[in-house]
Amino acid sequence: MTPKQLSKILLKKGYSFAGQSCQDNTFLPDGNVEPDFSEKQQNIYIGIDPGERTGVAVRNDKGQWGLLKTMTFWETIYCIQDLSLKYTIKRIVIEDPGQNKSVFPRKNMNVPKWLKVAQNVGMNKNDAKRMLEFCEMQGLPICRAKPTSRSLTKLDASTFATLTGITQRTSEHVRDAVMLIY
């Protein structure tokens, strides 16, 4: 099934494609200049930090940032679908917690707290797995990123702004998604 066929089926069933989250076609390098480009000829890269609140970042191959948003799982799926119809996706980088080993208790962590952490990690693994499957099904170029303590994620807002030049307010999930494709 092609992306176009899937969107027709979903539209007939009453789904909308992420509303305004993916309808913003502008890439604003410093938040005030809109470059001139043709949509389908534009190559884009997508970074995704999956979870209950999924961070999504999109940039073009000129290094200009477009969509920087926190979404739900399904908004992210529809967004990928919508973007694949409008642009040429060069790569989708998805943080894949499934590449990490089991969650073990840490010092000073009680059992209920440890179980909650393990449950959250399991949910994130499932979301990442389903997003990866969707992208593979659609024939989109994907890259799995293993979350490590050495990766440039989990940056605070000021460090992130200094490093990337992106000064608009972003969630930690969006900052992680940006760093996947920075």
C-alpha positions as CSV (number, residue, x, y, z in Angstrom):
1,M,0.0,0.0,0.0
2,T,1.4,3.4,-0.9
3,P,1.3,6.4,1.4
4,K,-1.3,8.1,-0.9
5,Q,-3.6,5.0,-0.7
6,L,-3.2,4.8,3.1
7,S,-4.1,8.5,3.5
8,K,-7.2,8.1,1.3
9,I,-8.4,5.2,3.4
10,L,-7.8,7.0,6.6
11,L,-9.5,10.2,5.4
12,K,-12.6,8.2,4.4
13,K,-12.7,6.7,7.9
14,G,-12.7,10.3,9.3
15,Y,-9.1,10.6,10.4
16,S,-7.3,13.9,9.9
17,F,-3.6,14.2,9.3
18,A,-2.3,15.8,12.5
19,G,-4.2,19.0,12.0
20,Q,-1.8,22.0,12.2
21,S,1.1,19.9,13.6
22,C,2.3,19.0,10.1
23,Q,0.5,21.6,8.0
24,D,3.2,24.2,8.7
25,N,5.4,24.0,5.6
26,T,7.8,26.8,6.6
27,F,11.4,26.2,7.5
28,L,12.5,29.2,9.6
29,P,16.2,29.3,10.3
30,D,16.1,32.1,12.9
31,G,12.4,32.3,13.3
32,N,11.9,35.2,10.9
33,V,13.1,34.3,7.4
34,E,11.2,31.9,5.2
35,P,13.4,30.5,2.4
36,D,12.1,29.9,-1.1
37,F,11.8,26.2,-2.0
38,S,9.6,23.8,-3.9
39,E,7.9,21.3,-1.6
40,K,8.5,17.9,-3.3
41,Q,12.0,18.8,-4.2
42,Q,12.8,19.6,-0.6
43,N,14.8,16.9,1.2
44,I,14.0,16.5,4.9
45,Y,15.3,14.7,7.9
46,I,13.0,13.7,10.8
47,G,14.1,13.0,14.4
48,I,11.7,11.2,16.7
49,D,12.0,10.6,20.4
50,P,9.2,8.2,21.1
51,G,7.2,8.0,24.3
52,E,3.9,9.0,25.9
53,R,4.9,12.5,24.7
54,T,6.8,12.0,21.5
55,G,9.2,14.7,20.4
56,V,9.4,15.3,16.6
57,A,11.9,17.5,14.8
58,V,12.2,18.2,11.1
59,R,15.0,19.9,9.2
60,N,15.8,20.3,5.6
61,D,19.2,19.6,4.0
62,K,20.1,23.2,4.3
63,G,20.0,22.9,8.0
64,Q,16.8,24.9,8.5
65,W,14.5,23.7,11.2
66,G,10.8,23.3,10.5
67,L,8.5,21.3,12.7
68,L,9.5,21.2,16.4
69,K,6.6,19.7,18.3
70,T,5.6,17.3,21.1
71,M,2.9,14.9,19.8
72,T,1.0,11.7,20.7
73,F,1.9,8.4,19.0
74,W,-0.9,8.6,16.4
75,E,-0.3,12.3,15.7
76,T,3.4,11.3,15.0
77,I,2.3,8.5,12.6
78,Y,-0.1,10.8,10.7
79,C,2.6,13.5,10.6
80,I,5.2,11.1,9.1
81,Q,2.5,10.1,6.6
82,D,1.7,13.7,5.7
83,L,5.4,14.7,5.4
84,S,6.1,11.7,3.2
85,L,3.5,12.9,0.7
86,K,4.8,16.5,0.7
87,Y,8.6,16.1,0.8
88,T,11.4,13.7,0.0
89,I,12.4,12.1,3.3
90,K,16.1,11.3,3.3
91,R,16.2,9.8,6.8
92,I,14.0,9.2,9.8
93,V,16.1,8.8,13.0
94,I,14.1,7.1,15.8
95,E,15.5,6.6,19.2
96,D,15.1,2.9,19.8
97,P,15.2,1.9,23.5
98,G,14.8,-1.7,22.4
99,Q,18.5,-1.7,21.7
100,N,19.3,-1.3,25.4
101,K,19.4,-4.1,28.0
102,S,17.0,-4.7,30.8
103,V,16.1,-2.1,33.4
104,F,17.8,-2.9,36.7
105,P,17.1,-1.3,40.1
106,R,19.4,1.5,41.1
107,K,20.6,2.3,44.6
108,N,18.1,4.1,46.8
109,M,15.2,3.1,44.4
110,N,12.2,1.4,46.1
111,V,10.5,-1.5,44.3
112,P,7.3,0.4,43.2
113,K,9.4,3.2,41.7
114,W,11.6,0.8,39.9
115,L,8.6,-1.1,38.5
116,K,7.1,2.2,37.3
117,V,10.4,3.1,35.5
118,A,10.5,-0.4,33.9
119,Q,6.8,0.0,32.8
120,N,7.5,3.3,31.2
121,V,10.6,2.0,29.4
122,G,8.5,-0.9,28.1
123,M,5.9,1.5,26.8
124,N,8.5,3.6,25.0
125,K,10.0,0.4,23.5
126,N,6.6,-0.6,22.2
127,D,6.0,2.9,20.7
128,A,9.4,2.9,19.0
129,K,8.9,-0.6,17.7
130,R,5.5,0.3,16.1
131,M,6.9,3.6,14.6
132,L,9.8,1.6,13.1
133,E,7.4,-1.0,11.7
134,F,5.2,1.7,10.2
135,C,8.2,3.4,8.5
136,E,9.5,0.1,7.2
137,M,6.1,-0.8,5.9
138,Q,6.0,2.5,4.0
139,G,9.5,2.0,2.6
140,L,10.8,5.1,4.4
141,P,14.6,5.3,5.2
142,I,15.0,4.8,8.9
143,C,17.9,4.8,11.3
144,R,17.7,3.3,14.8
145,A,19.5,5.4,17.4
146,K,20.5,3.6,20.6
147,P,20.0,5.8,23.7
148,T,23.2,6.1,25.6
149,S,24.6,8.3,28.4
150,R,27.1,9.6,25.9
151,S,24.5,10.8,23.3
152,L,23.7,14.5,23.1
153,T,20.3,14.1,24.6
154,K,18.7,15.3,27.8
155,L,20.1,18.8,27.4
156,D,18.7,21.7,29.4
157,A,17.1,24.5,27.4
158,S,20.0,27.0,27.7
159,T,22.7,24.4,26.6
160,F,20.4,23.3,23.8
161,A,19.9,26.9,22.6
162,T,23.6,27.7,22.7
163,L,24.5,24.5,20.8
164,T,21.8,24.6,18.1
165,G,20.8,28.3,17.9
166,I,17.1,27.3,18.4
167,T,15.8,29.7,20.9
168,Q,12.1,29.0,20.8
169,R,10.6,27.1,23.8
170,T,10.8,23.3,23.4
171,S,10.0,20.3,25.5
172,E,12.8,17.9,26.5
173,H,11.3,15.4,24.0
174,V,11.7,17.8,21.1
175,R,15.2,18.7,22.2
176,D,16.1,15.0,22.1
177,A,14.5,14.6,18.7
178,V,16.5,17.6,17.4
179,M,19.7,16.2,18.7
180,L,19.1,12.9,16.8
181,I,19.3,14.8,13.5
182,Y,21.6,17.7,14.5
